[in-house]
């Protein structure tokens, strides 16, 4: 497996933290659907997630498959490391 720079792991950790917050906010908003502050926080985190995902994928390749991530040319979904290998 190729060696990845520390930046990769920092970005991945930030993405995981944002994903955690999004899951928790989703659960909260399922029962508090009129909480404007929580909705704004959710939307800000969703935007940050999109930014982080783009930053990771532009340098290190796709994180997800089935249309959730774009592929480079040539097809690069099978280029290591896969997200669960780090």
N, C-alpha and C positions, 0 to 999 in steps of 0.2 A: 504494500500500500504506500502511496506517495506521501511524503511529509507535507503537512499543511502548516501555514504560518499561524501565529497566535491570533491574528485578526479574525481568522475563520471561526475559531472557538469563541471569541468574544462576541462576534455577530450572532452566532448560533445560540449562545446563552441569552443574549438580549431577546432574540426571537422567541425562545422558550418562555421567558418571563412574560412577554406580551401575550403569548398564547394562553398562559395560565390566567392572567387578568381577564382576557376575553371570555374564557370558560366561566370564571366566577361571575363576571358581570352578566353573562347570558343567563345563568341560573337565577341570579337576583332579579333580573328584568322579567323573567318568566312569571314572577309573582308581584312585581312592582312596575308594571308596564307604563306608568305615567310619571316616573321619576326622571325629570328632565336632566338633572345633573348626571345621573348614571348613564343615560342615553348619550349625553355629550362625551362623557368619559369613554364609553364604548366606541363611539365614532372616532375619537382621537386615537385610541389604541388600534382600531382597525386600520386607520391611515398609517400609523407607525409600523404595523405589521407588514403592510404592503411595501413600505419603504425598505424595511429590513430584508424582506424576501427578495426584492429586486437587487439590493446590494449584494447579497450572498450569491444569487444565481448569476449575476453578471460576471462575477469573478470565478466562481467555483462550480457552476453547473446547476441543473435542476434539483429541487428538493422533493417534489412530488410528481406523480404521473397521472394519467387519465385526464389530461387537459387542464390540470391545476397549475402546471408550469410549462413554459415554452421550451423547446429544444433548440440547441444550436445545430449547425450543419458542419460535419456529419452528426447524425443522431447521437446525443451524448447522455441519454438517460442511464446507460449502463457503465458510465465512467465512474470509477471509485474515487473517493469513498462515498458510499451511500450514507444518508443521514444517520442510520442506526449503527453504522460502523465506527463512529467517532465517539 
